Amino acid sequence: MPGRRFESFASAPDAPERPADPAVRKANLRRIFPLFRPYRARLSAVCALIVFSAAIGVISPFLLRQVLDVAIPEDNVRLLTALVAGMIAIPIVTGVIGVWQTLLSNQVGQNVMHDLRTKVYRHLQRLSLAFFTRTRTGDVQSRIANDIGGIETVVTSTATSVLANVTTVIATVVAMVLLDWRLAAFALVLLPLFVLLTKRVGAQRKKVTAERQASLADVSSIVQESLSVSGILLGKTMGRTDDLAVRFETESARLAELEVRSRMTGRWMMAAIQTTFAVMPALVYWFAGWTIANGSETITIGTLVAFTTLQTRLFFPIGSLLNVQIEVQSSLALFDRIFEYLDHEIDIVEGTQTLEAPRGEVELAGVWFRYDDAAWTLQDVSFAVPAGTKTALVGETGSGKTTSAYL
């Protein structure tokens, strides 16, 4: 056939997203850490504050043991006053440190969010027109707004929260062992089981999150396409308003179902963990009583009260660490979607070929065009638009007006 033929300028809508394979996920995980590299100084300050706060935070139970075992039994008011003053000063200091640490971590997180948004936006600007003809506008908006917005919690607080909780757990476990290793072993025996269960739930949450974000992108695309001026005009003209409403309702219902699944995934496991944590102090009292009844005299009232205080202090960071595994898995699904856009190759590189200055006119001569293996959209089309003039393309829907403008 005469003229030029174009058979792959644009394609059908993207196929449903497939979950990233383990190798891709591992590679994407390695790409997350360099995002924080420009802010190493502030991150180092945050780490130092977290470690210091965790270290002084475990001192209070030891002061409490001295109050119960020494100061009160010996009627030592001076020692009692000093111990109580220390117990009051510690939470004040840790509170001030916490505010400072939160400020620094949020500054780092928001800067990372800004860098990532800018990076995605600039990369999209460099992609060819073909990418945007085969990608729904709502999908692009969803990646920048919804997906990057969805990782805000992870980049602003989760990383520092993990470090704070890990440091607190380590310091608290060491303090518990120093108080009484038998009570510590009894109190921590179920922890490995909880960790294994949490990993399983995290994998389930990540899968559901990927499906939810894809559905959210579909809803955004439907709104963008059907409620724009051209979309409303086309829907009313073609009499498809009811069909579009049914399509939107179907996708919205699917999104609602996925939201419920996402929020309920692992809730029974977390409820079981919380219940176990709630009854552990009572079990520790029983175990301590049984140990004392069998001849042990090393567990004093002060030791027991200090131990259960540390144990209570341990529950929140452990619960947060178990839950953060689920949150991180969910966020990794969002990072997969973001990096998928960043991995689109730039097929048109500026400056690789110097062209002569155009004359200011456009001409199509004997052009044939089709989308992939579909029927020909344009068949031997020829027309010219002289410089400084305007040309109107008139025809039925699907006759190739928009395609001609793209070309």
C-alpha positions as CSV (number, residue, x, y, z in Angstrom):
1,M,0.0,0.0,0.0
2,P,1.3,3.5,-0.8
3,G,2.3,6.0,1.7
4,R,3.7,5.6,5.3
5,R,2.2,3.1,7.7
6,F,2.3,3.3,11.4
7,E,1.3,0.1,13.3
8,S,2.4,0.7,16.8
9,F,1.9,4.3,17.9
10,A,-0.4,3.5,20.7
11,S,-1.9,0.3,22.1
12,A,-4.9,-0.9,24.0
13,P,-5.2,-0.1,27.7
14,D,-2.6,-1.6,30.0
15,A,-3.1,-5.2,31.1
16,P,-3.9,-5.8,34.7
17,E,-0.9,-5.4,36.9
18,R,0.9,-8.5,38.0
19,P,2.5,-8.8,41.4
20,A,6.2,-8.2,41.3
21,D,8.3,-11.3,41.6
22,P,10.7,-11.7,44.6
23,A,13.7,-10.6,42.6
24,V,12.0,-7.4,41.5
25,R,10.8,-6.7,45.0
26,K,14.3,-7.2,46.4
27,A,15.7,-4.9,43.8
28,N,13.0,-2.3,44.6
29,L,13.8,-2.5,48.3
30,R,17.4,-1.7,47.6
31,R,16.3,1.4,45.7
32,I,14.4,2.8,48.7
33,F,17.4,3.4,50.9
34,P,19.3,5.8,48.5
35,L,16.3,8.1,48.7
36,F,17.4,8.9,52.3
37,R,21.1,9.3,51.5
38,P,21.0,13.2,51.1
39,Y,19.7,13.5,54.7
40,R,22.3,11.3,56.5
41,A,23.3,14.0,58.9
42,R,19.7,14.5,60.2
43,L,19.1,10.8,60.2
44,S,22.3,10.3,62.4
45,A,20.9,12.9,64.8
46,V,17.6,11.1,64.9
47,C,19.3,7.8,65.6
48,A,21.4,9.3,68.4
49,L,18.3,10.8,70.1
50,I,16.4,7.5,69.8
51,V,19.2,5.4,71.4
52,F,19.7,7.9,74.2
53,S,16.0,8.1,74.9
54,A,15.7,4.3,75.0
55,A,18.7,4.0,77.3
56,I,17.5,6.4,80.0
57,G,13.9,5.1,79.6
58,V,14.7,1.8,81.3
59,I,16.2,3.4,84.4
60,S,12.9,4.2,86.0
61,P,12.0,0.5,86.9
62,F,15.4,0.1,88.6
63,L,14.7,3.2,90.7
64,L,11.2,1.8,91.5
65,R,12.8,-1.4,92.8
66,Q,15.1,0.6,95.1
67,V,12.0,2.5,96.3
68,L,10.2,-0.6,97.2
69,D,13.1,-2.8,98.5
70,V,15.3,-0.2,100.2
71,A,14.0,3.4,100.6
72,I,10.5,2.6,102.0
73,P,11.5,-0.5,104.2
74,E,14.4,1.5,105.7
75,D,12.4,4.7,106.1
76,N,15.2,6.5,104.2
77,V,13.4,9.7,103.2
78,R,16.4,11.3,101.6
79,L,17.0,8.3,99.3
80,L,13.3,8.1,98.6
81,T,13.2,11.8,97.5
82,A,16.2,11.3,95.2
83,L,14.7,8.2,93.6
84,V,11.3,9.9,93.1
85,A,13.0,13.0,91.6
86,G,14.8,10.8,89.2
87,M,11.6,9.0,88.2
88,I,10.0,12.4,87.5
89,A,12.9,13.8,85.5
90,I,13.3,10.8,83.2
91,P,9.9,11.1,81.4
92,I,10.4,14.9,81.1
93,V,13.7,14.4,79.4
94,T,12.4,11.6,77.1
95,G,9.4,13.8,76.2
96,V,11.6,16.7,75.1
97,I,13.8,14.3,73.1
98,G,10.7,12.7,71.5
99,V,9.5,16.1,70.2
100,W,12.9,16.9,68.8
101,Q,13.2,13.5,67.2
102,T,9.7,13.8,65.6
103,L,10.6,17.1,64.1
104,L,13.7,15.9,62.5
105,S,12.2,12.6,61.2
106,N,9.2,14.5,59.7
107,Q,11.5,16.9,58.0
108,V,13.5,14.1,56.5
109,G,10.3,12.2,55.4
110,Q,8.7,15.1,53.7
111,N,11.9,16.0,51.9
112,V,12.0,12.4,50.6
113,M,8.4,12.6,49.5
114,H,9.1,15.9,47.7
115,D,12.2,14.3,46.0
116,L,10.2,11.3,44.9
117,R,7.2,13.3,43.6
118,T,9.6,15.5,41.6
119,K,11.5,12.6,40.2
120,V,8.4,10.8,39.0
121,Y,7.0,14.1,37.5
122,R,10.2,15.0,35.7
123,H,10.5,11.4,34.4
124,L,6.9,11.4,33.1
125,Q,7.6,14.7,31.3
126,R,10.4,13.1,29.4
127,L,8.3,10.2,28.1
128,S,7.0,10.2,24.6
129,L,3.5,11.0,23.6
130,A,2.9,7.3,22.9
131,F,3.1,6.5,26.6
132,F,0.2,9.0,27.4
133,T,-1.9,7.7,24.5
134,R,-1.9,4.2,25.9
135,T,-2.1,5.2,29.6
136,R,-5.2,6.6,31.2
137,T,-4.9,10.0,32.7
138,G,-6.4,8.8,36.0
139,D,-3.6,6.1,36.2
140,V,-0.9,8.8,36.0
141,Q,-2.6,11.0,38.5
142,S,-3.1,8.0,40.9
143,R,0.6,7.1,40.8
144,I,1.6,10.7,41.8
145,A,-1.2,11.5,44.2
146,N,-2.4,8.2,45.7
147,D,0.6,5.9,45.5
148,I,3.2,8.4,46.6
149,G,0.7,9.8,49.2
150,G,0.2,6.2,50.4
151,I,3.8,5.8,51.4
152,E,3.9,9.1,53.4
153,T,3.6,7.3,56.8
154,V,6.4,4.9,55.9
155,V,8.9,7.6,54.9
156,T,8.0,10.1,57.5
157,S,7.7,8.0,60.7
158,T,7.9,4.2,60.1
159,A,11.7,4.0,59.7
160,T,12.4,6.0,62.8
161,S,9.6,4.2,64.7
162,V,11.1,0.9,63.8
163,L,14.5,2.0,65.1
164,A,13.0,3.5,68.3
165,N,11.0,0.3,69.0
166,V,13.9,-2.0,68.3
167,T,16.1,0.0,70.6
168,T,13.4,0.1,73.3
169,V,12.9,-3.7,73.0
170,I,16.6,-4.4,73.2
171,A,17.1,-2.1,76.2
172,T,14.0,-3.4,77.9
173,V,14.9,-7.1,77.4
174,V,18.4,-6.5,78.7
175,A,17.0,-4.8,81.8
176,M,14.5,-7.6,82.3
177,V,17.3,-10.2,82.2
178,L,19.3,-8.1,84.7
179,L,16.3,-8.1,87.0
180,D,15.6,-11.8,86.8
181,W,16.5,-14.1,83.9
182,R,13.9,-16.7,84.8
183,L,11.1,-14.2,84.6
184,A,12.5,-12.8,81.4
185,A,12.6,-16.3,79.7
186,F,9.0,-17.0,80.8
187,A,7.7,-13.7,79.6
188,L,9.3,-13.8,76.1
189,V,8.7,-17.5,75.2
190,L,5.9,-16.7,72.8
191,L,7.6,-13.9,70.9
192,P,9.1,-16.0,68.0
193,L,5.7,-17.5,67.2
194,F,4.2,-14.0,66.9
195,V,7.0,-13.0,64.5
196,L,6.3,-15.9,62.2
197,L,2.6,-15.2,62.1
198,T,3.2,-11.5,61.4
199,K,5.4,-12.3,58.3
200,R,2.6,-14.4,56.9
201,V,0.0,-11.7,57.4
202,G,2.4,-9.1,55.9
203,A,2.5,-11.0,52.7
204,Q,-1.3,-11.2,52.5
205,R,-1.6,-7.5,53.2
206,K,0.9,-6.6,50.5
207,K,-1.1,-8.5,47.9
208,V,-4.4,-6.9,48.9
209,T,-2.8,-3.4,48.9
210,A,-1.6,-3.9,45.3
211,E,-5.1,-4.8,44.2
212,R,-6.6,-1.9,46.1
213,Q,-4.3,0.7,44.5
214,A,-5.0,-0.8,41.1
215,S,-8.7,-0.5,41.8
216,L,-8.3,3.1,43.1
217,A,-6.5,4.0,39.8
218,D,-9.4,2.5,37.9
219,V,-11.9,4.6,39.8
220,S,-9.8,7.7,39.2
221,S,-9.6,6.9,35.5
222,I,-13.3,6.4,35.2
223,V,-14.0,9.8,36.9
224,Q,-11.4,11.5,34.7
225,E,-12.7,10.1,31.5
226,S,-16.5,10.3,32.1
227,L,-16.8,13.6,34.0
228,S,-14.6,15.7,31.9
229,V,-16.3,18.1,29.4
230,S,-15.6,15.8,26.5
231,G,-16.6,12.7,28.5
232,I,-19.9,14.2,29.6
233,L,-20.6,15.4,26.0
234,L,-19.7,12.0,24.5
235,G,-21.7,10.1,27.1
236,K,-24.9,12.1,26.6
237,T,-24.4,12.1,22.8
238,M,-24.0,8.4,22.6
239,G,-26.6,7.7,25.3
240,R,-24.1,5.8,27.5
241,T,-24.6,7.7,30.8
242,D,-26.3,4.7,32.4
243,D,-23.6,2.3,31.2
244,L,-20.9,4.6,32.6
245,A,-22.8,4.8,35.9
246,V,-23.0,1.0,36.2
247,R,-19.3,0.8,35.3
248,F,-18.4,3.3,38.0
249,E,-20.6,1.6,40.6
250,T,-19.1,-1.8,39.9
251,E,-15.5,-0.6,40.3
252,S,-16.4,1.5,43.4
253,A,-18.0,-1.6,45.0
254,R,-14.8,-3.6,44.2
255,L,-12.7,-0.9,45.8
256,A,-14.9,-0.9,48.9
257,E,-14.5,-4.6,49.2
258,L,-10.7,-4.4,48.9
259,E,-10.6,-1.6,51.5
260,V,-12.4,-3.9,54.0
261,R,-10.1,-6.8,53.1
262,S,-7.0,-4.6,53.6
263,R,-8.1,-3.3,57.0
264,M,-9.2,-6.7,58.3
265,T,-6.2,-8.7,57.1
266,G,-4.4,-10.0,60.2
267,R,-6.8,-8.4,62.7
268,W,-7.6,-11.7,64.4
269,M,-3.9,-12.4,64.8
270,M,-3.3,-8.9,66.3
271,A,-6.2,-9.4,68.6
272,A,-4.7,-12.7,69.8
273,I,-1.3,-11.0,70.4
274,Q,-2.9,-8.1,72.3
275,T,-4.8,-10.5,74.5
276,T,-1.7,-12.5,75.2
277,F,0.2,-9.3,76.2
278,A,-2.7,-8.3,78.4
279,V,-2.7,-11.5,80.5
280,M,1.1,-11.9,80.7
281,P,1.6,-9.8,83.8
282,A,-0.9,-12.0,85.7
283,L,1.0,-15.1,84.4
284,V,4.3,-13.5,85.5
285,Y,2.9,-13.0,89.0
286,W,1.8,-16.7,89.1
287,F,5.3,-17.8,87.9
288,A,7.0,-15.7,90.4
289,G,4.8,-17.0,93.2
290,W,5.5,-20.6,92.0
291,T,9.2,-19.9,91.9
292,I,9.2,-18.4,95.4
293,A,7.1,-21.3,96.7
294,N,9.7,-23.7,95.4
295,G,12.5,-22.1,97.5
296,S,13.7,-19.1,95.5
297,E,14.4,-16.1,97.6
298,T,16.0,-13.8,94.9
299,I,12.7,-12.5,93.6
300,T,11.7,-9.6,95.9
301,I,8.5,-7.5,95.7
302,G,10.5,-4.6,94.2
303,T,12.0,-6.9,91.6
304,L,8.6,-8.3,90.6
305,V,6.9,-4.8,90.4
306,A,9.9,-3.4,88.4
307,F,9.8,-6.4,86.1
308,T,6.1,-6.1,85.3
309,T,6.6,-2.4,84.7
310,L,9.3,-3.2,82.2
311,Q,7.1,-5.9,80.7
312,T,4.2,-3.4,80.2
313,R,6.7,-1.0,78.6
314,L,7.7,-3.8,76.3
315,F,4.3,-4.6,74.9
316,F,3.7,-1.4,72.9
317,P,7.0,-1.5,70.9
318,I,6.7,-5.2,70.2
319,G,3.1,-4.8,69.0
320,S,4.2,-1.9,66.8
321,L,7.1,-3.9,65.4
322,L,4.8,-6.8,64.6
323,N,2.3,-4.5,63.0
324,V,4.9,-2.5,61.1
325,Q,5.9,-5.7,59.2
326,I,2.3,-5.6,57.8
327,E,2.5,-1.8,57.1
328,V,5.9,-2.1,55.3
329,Q,4.7,-5.0,53.2
330,S,1.7,-2.8,52.2
331,S,3.9,0.1,51.3
332,L,6.3,-2.1,49.3
333,A,3.4,-2.7,47.0
334,L,3.1,1.1,46.5
335,F,6.8,1.4,45.9
336,D,6.5,-1.3,43.2
337,R,3.9,0.7,41.4
338,I,6.0,3.9,41.7
339,F,9.2,2.3,40.5
340,E,7.3,0.7,37.6
341,Y,6.7,4.2,36.2
342,L,10.3,5.3,36.9
343,D,11.5,2.2,34.9
344,H,9.7,3.2,31.7
345,E,12.4,3.8,29.2
346,I,12.7,7.2,27.6
347,D,12.5,6.4,23.9
348,I,13.0,9.9,22.6
349,V,16.2,11.5,23.9
350,E,16.5,15.3,23.4
351,G,19.4,16.5,21.4
352,T,20.4,13.2,19.8
353,Q,19.6,14.5,16.3
354,T,19.8,18.1,15.1
355,L,16.9,19.0,12.8
356,E,16.7,21.9,10.4
357,A,14.3,24.7,11.4
358,P,10.8,23.7,10.4
359,R,9.0,25.7,7.7
360,G,5.9,26.0,9.9
361,E,3.6,23.8,7.8
362,V,2.3,20.3,8.4
363,E,1.6,17.8,5.7
364,L,0.4,14.1,5.8
365,A,0.9,12.3,2.5
366,G,-0.6,8.8,1.9
367,V,-0.6,7.9,5.6
368,W,-1.8,4.6,6.8
369,F,-2.1,4.0,10.6
370,R,-3.5,1.4,13.0
371,Y,-3.3,0.5,16.7
372,D,-1.4,-2.8,17.0
373,D,-3.3,-5.5,15.1
374,A,-6.6,-3.6,14.9
375,A,-8.2,-2.5,11.7
376,W,-6.7,0.5,9.9
377,T,-7.8,3.7,11.6
378,L,-6.3,5.9,8.8
379,Q,-6.2,4.7,5.2
380,D,-4.2,6.6,2.7
381,V,-4.9,10.0,4.3
382,S,-3.4,13.1,2.8
383,F,-3.8,16.8,3.7
384,A,-1.7,19.9,4.3
385,V,-1.9,22.7,6.9
386,P,0.0,25.7,5.6
387,A,1.8,27.9,8.1
388,G,-0.4,30.5,9.8
389,T,-3.7,28.8,8.9
390,K,-6.2,26.7,10.9
391,T,-7.7,23.4,9.7
392,A,-10.8,21.7,11.2
393,L,-11.0,17.9,11.0
394,V,-14.7,16.8,10.9
395,G,-16.0,13.3,11.0
396,E,-17.8,10.6,12.9
397,T,-16.5,9.2,16.2
398,G,-13.7,6.8,15.5
399,S,-12.9,8.1,12.1
400,G,-9.4,9.1,13.1
401,K,-9.6,12.8,14.0
402,T,-7.7,12.5,17.3
403,T,-5.2,10.0,15.7
404,S,-4.4,12.5,13.0
405,A,-3.8,15.2,15.6
406,Y,-1.5,12.8,17.5
407,L,0.5,12.1,14.4
